[in-house]
Amino acid sequence: MKKQYIMGIILVVLVLGGIGAYQYYQHSQYEKAISKQVTTIQNKYKQASAEKASAKKLADLKQLQKDLVNYTMKKEKDKRVIKAYKQAIAQLVSDFKAKNDQVLKDNTSDISKEVNQEVLKTKINHLNQLLTTVKAQKDVVYQTTSAKQPVKNTENQKQKSTANHPKSEYTQYVEEIQNTIHLYNKKIAEIQAAEQQKAELAKRKAEEERKNQERQRIEAQKAQAAKMNFEEIKNCNFQSIQGKWQAIVAAINYHNGQGYVWQVIDTPNYLDISQTQISGKFDTMFGEFALNSNGLTTSQSTNLPTTFSVREGVLVIDSTDGGTAWSLSFHPKEVEIEKNRPDEPLPESIHSNTEHIAVRASGMGGPSVVYERIS
């Protein structure tokens, strides 16, 4: 009996030892499986971390996130595996964010000191590329859900919680990039406006300088020919009066008993004087005329002989065309145009201290037209 009792005890010990050994074996296999899973996750992280292509690296991160979701849905799961997944994912996310933050930092500057729009345009291009990158990382690197904040159960807090909607991590980062781009574009517009204003100012200054030079040229030209050279004119050398002369007034006899009266000329009428010829159109009655070394040419005759005389400081060239007596009177600045009547003032349009040429065709009460130099 005693022997049977001892055998029973031995049997129980053997059974319990077998059970313990089996449990130890199972635990050992489980630990090996967990260790293998953790090692696999770590290797996946190392491989993804070393990946140079951003698209492939992002795909690896997505796969790790997907694997974590699938693992947490299993009935049997181990915290160490979950921790390994989260650590790998967090590190890859951190790598992506660090790279993006560096790009943002490298392309962020104090716009109040930046005056080179080409530099700003380059930074805008880089930021637009970063914006495209961040949008591709939506819900992978940057979350689109706002972190939930604990809310106290008070009426005031309830009102605040419904009124405030914190922006997500993704939205905040995208808006930061977009706001920087907006500021750069605004600065570029300001620089361009300032440059345009500067260019317009320079253009106006250049135009003013051109006009000033032109005025100086004209004044120099006038100064060079400030005094009519009667001797040259007698030899039909009109260099001292060369240019364009404009008709300003005419003395006309309407045969109404009032004699000659002054009339302002409104329609364009010019004398063109080259170095060798004076030409112009007198009026509809007498037509065109020209004076050169060959004589006076009118609408009726050519190369009419001329005579020269100086009367009271005025050089007069006379010629006759049938019943019409022609005369060209050259008045230097200091010699006034002859008045129609001694007590009658000259028209205001006849400027003093200015050279004048008076052309007259006296047949049938022909007018006397007064010209002033304009160029």
Secondary structure as UniProt FT lines:
FT   HELIX           2..50
FT   HELIX           54..72
FT   HELIX           79..106
FT   TURN            111..113
FT   HELIX           117..136
FT   TURN            139..141
FT   HELIX           155..163
FT   HELIX           169..224
FT   HELIX           230..234
FT   TURN            235..236
FT   HELIX           239..241
FT   STRAND          243..253
FT   STRAND          260..264
FT   STRAND          270..273
FT   STRAND          278..281
FT   TURN            284..286
FT   STRAND          288..292
FT   TURN            293..294
FT   STRAND          295..297
FT   STRAND          307..311
FT   TURN            312..313
FT   STRAND          314..321
FT   TURN            322..323
FT   STRAND          324..331
FT   TURN            333..334
FT   TURN            342..343
FT   TURN            348..349
FT   TURN            352..353
FT   STRAND          356..361
FT   HELIX           363..365
FT   STRAND          368..373
//
